[in-house]
Amino acid sequence: MERAERAERILEVAGELLLSWGYARVTIDEIARRAKVGKGTVYLHWKTKEALFLAVVLRIQSRSQQRQLARMRTDPLEVLPSLTVSGLFRDILSEPALRAVYTDESDLLGRLNDTAKRDLAELMAHGERTVCCHLDVLRTHGLVRDDSDVHHQQYTLLAIATGFYTAEALHGDRAPGTPEVRVELLARTVRSALETGGDPERVRDAAAAAAPAVIALYEELMELCAQEMRRQLRS
């Protein structure tokens, strides 16, 4: 098994165990056994259990970013905040590991949450700046309202999205309709709070003009995520 292939297999198994057992219960021995490698082989790739699971978290986020970028490249309307966050919400509803990462699910991630917030602080800060820049680009193209501070808009977007994401865990048994209904409720809420709306043809043209700059922002974020994943690996 080649080194890259072996590392990918270890990450896959570690992610499955994280979801099934939670961070505190998973051991390197169990990961090695299920990945069909020696325990020492796991440590050839990652210095510690924490480094391995930080790589798992980054891998989950990277896959999410890849799907988001694919949607934006396919349809420029996906750069609108309402569609960006509702697309992520749709992914979260179908992927429990992604939901755990985006909602800081303590039962699953345990103290890994604190480690991630410390070790990935710079990457997380860049992610926040990316959202602000995204909104700024859309404001320039008349797609997002400009009657409030962009940082306030970023907070509004985060608060709305986080509320919907966590409601699935806290109030899932009382959630209305199908998942797609809830995705549309999120999109409608963000659209009302932030977007200018108007003539559909104008909106599409403006989104097409804004899309290259927005896509470049997320490409940069994805590259930084990849760099951090490489940093977690032993050289």
N, C-alpha and C positions, 0 to 999 in steps of 0.2 A: 504494500500500500504506500503510495507516494505521500510525502510530508503534507502537502496541501490537502489532499484527499483525506488523510488521517485526521488532520485538525478539523476539517469540516464535519467528519463523522462524530468526533468527540463533542463538538458544539451542538450537533443535532441531538445527541443523546442527553447532554447536559440540559438542553432546553426542554426536552420531554420530561425529564425527572424534576426539573424546577416546577413545571406545571402540575405534575402529579403529586409531588411530595412537599414542595416548598423548600426554600434555600437552606433552612436550618437542618433539615433531615437528610439532605443529599450528601453523600460522601464521594470522595475521589475514587475510592475502591469500587463503589457501585457504578460510577460512570465508566471506569476502565473495563469492568466486567462486561457491561452491556455494549460497549464500543468494541469489545474484543481486542483490547490492547492491554499492555502492562501498565500498572499504576505509574511506574517511572516514565513511561511514554507520555502520559498526560503532563507530567512535570517538565518534560522536554519542551513542551509547547507553552505552558503557562507556569509562572513561578509559584502561584498560590491558587487556592480555590476561589478567592475573591477576584483575582485577575481573570480566571476562566469565566466566571459568571458575569463579570463586567463585559467580557467579549460576547456572551450570550445576549445581554441586554442591547448592546450595540448592533448585533446582528439582526435582532428583531426590529430595531428602529431603522436600520439600513434598508431592510426589505420593505418596510412601510414607506420610506422615502422613495424607493424605486417605483412602487406602485403609484405614488402621488405624482412623480415626474412623468410617468407613462401616461397618466390621465391628462396632464397639462399639455403634453406634446401632441396627444390625439385630438383634444378639443380645447381651444384657448379659453372657453368659458370656465374651465376648471380652475383658472386663476382667481375667480371671484371667491371671496372669503366664505360665502354660503356653501359653495360647492367643494372648496378645499376641505373645510372641517366636516362636512357631511360625508365626503368620500372617506376620510379617516374614520369617522364613526361607523360607516358600513364595514370597513376592515376590522375595527375593534369588535363589532358584534359577531363577526365570523371567526375571530382568532383570539382565544382566551389569553394567550401569552402577551399579545399586544395590549389587550385590556389591562392586564396586570401592570405592565410598564407605564402606561399612560395614566393610570389611576393610583399609582403608588400602593398597590394592594399589599398591605403589611403582612397578612397571613401567608402570602406566597413569597414575598421578597425579603421579609424580615429585615435584619440589619444591613443587608445588601443595599437597601434604599439609602442609608446614611453614607455608605462607601461610594455609591454612584454619585450622590450629590456632591461629595468632596472631590473625588478623583476626576469626575466629568464636568466640574463646575465651569471650566472655560468653554467646553463644547456646548453646554446648556445655555450659557450666556450668549454664545454666537447664535444659537437657535432662536433666542428671544430677539436678538438684533435682526435676524433674518425676517421674522414676522413683521417687525416695524418697517423694515425696508420694503417688504412686500406691500404693506398697506400704503406706504409713501408712493410707490410706483402707481398703484391703483388710484390714489388721490390725484396724481398728476394727470392721469387719463380720464378723470371725471367719473370713475366707477365707484369710488368710496367717498362718503361725505367729508367735507373739510371744515365743518363747524365745531370741531373739538380737537384736542391735542391727540396726535397719533399714538402716543404712549397710553392715553386713556382708552383709545380704540383697541389697542393691543390687549389691554387688561380686560376690556369688555368681551372681546372675542374669546380670550382664554377662560374667563369666568363662565360664559355661556356654554362653551364646548365641554369644560370640565364638569359642569353641572349635569349635562346630558350623559356624559360617560359614566360618572359615578352613580347616577340614578339607576342605571342598569343593574348595578350590584346591590344598591340599597333598596330599590323599589321595583325590581324586575317583575315581581308577581302582580304588580298593579299597573304595569306599563300598558299604555293603550295600543291596540291594534297589533299589526305585524312589525317586525324590525324596519321594514321599508317605510312604514307610516312614521315611525319615530325619527328616521333619517330625514324625512321631509319636514317634520316639525322643527328639527334643528336648523335645517337650511332656511326655513321661513323666518325663524327667530333672528338668525344672523343677518339675513337679507333686510329685515325691517330695521335692525339696529344700526347697520353700517353702510349699506349700499344705496346708491342714488336711484337705481332702476331706470325707468323711462323706455324709450323706443327700443324694442328688441334688436333691430338691425344696428342701431347706434351702439348698443351695449356689446354686441358681437364684434363689431369693427374695433371698438376701443380695447376690448379684451385681446383681440389678435395683435394689436399694436403693443400692448403691455406684456404679452406672454413671454417674449424672448428675455426681457430683463428679469422677470419673475423666475423663469426657469433657471437662468444663470445663478440666481441667488441660492436656489435649492441644490443645484449641481455642486456649488462650492460647499454647502453644508454637508452633502453626502460624501464629498471627498475628505473633508475633515473627520467625518465619522469613520471612514475607511482608514485614515491615518491613525486614529486612536485605536482602532482594532489591531493594526499592525504593531502599535506601541505596546499593547498588552502581551503580544507574543514574545517569547524568548528569541533572540537573534540567532 
